[in-house]
Amino acid sequence: MTFNESSDASVKVVEIRNLTKSFGAFTAVDALDLTIFKGEIYGLLGPNGSGKTTIIKMLCNLLRPTAGSAKIFGHLLPCKSIMNQIGYMPQDTAIYLDNTVHENLFFFGGIYGMTKNQLEKKEHEMLAFVNLQDWRDSLVSTLSGGMKHRLSLACALIHEPLLVFLDEPTVGVDPELGATFWGYFESLAQKGTTVIITTHYMDEADHCSRVGFLRQGRLIADGRPDELKKQTGTQSLEEAFLFLTRGKKP
């Protein structure tokens, strides 16, 4: 059975048990336990330094954990065989500045085994999604920071992965395009793609199926946005987070 044959929303895509990452005496991620299911948009929320990016890097085989384990599609990490099913957009732009927008999309799609016909069809969709149609043949080095960020997102999604890690995908993006992004993420989830997203924009996280609040490397709360607001008697996720960290409403 391939990873995308089941439409059952109870399918476990990511299983994390006691996952810990330390850098010397500093513990960036502390005994994380978390399960994420097929078709969810899961938001990792917290301030800078709370462990969001470190978690994603461990799940993408870019960092080895100090302790604990993680499974993706039932495979214990590290596992190279599942990498073609995963898309990853890092915070720092990871594209080739001396190549054009078109060349970057074809390069990343080719890495994942896409044919020329598949790439030509998908490139048009991705360029429209990130609003870069007019810059298809432009060198990436000539683009603004926001445009590079949008291209990085397109490169992460071009091969239609079944699991997507997006690290702060809307940083530097105007509100209108940000809303377009979230609409696209929601359409991916409806098709069964699992999206794991980090953000410190608490208002955006209301789009998520579930969210996890991180503080100093620990998961302090996990649930649907409406559940967390109800449990804390607050009106927003930001207020809920502050309540959970300070013990009182802001």
Protein Blocks (a to p, Z undefined) as FASTA:
>chain_A
ZZklpccfkbcfbdcehiacdehjbcfbghiacdddehiacddeddehilpmmmmmmmno
paccfbdcddeehiacddfklmmmpccddfbdcbdfkbcfklmmmmmmmmnopafklmmm
mmmmmmmmnopmlmmmgcfklpcfklmmmmmmmmmmmnopabdcdehklgoiafklmmmm
mmmmmmmmmnopacddddfbfklmmmpmbdcddeehiafbgcdfklmmmmnopabfklmm
mmmmnopaZZ
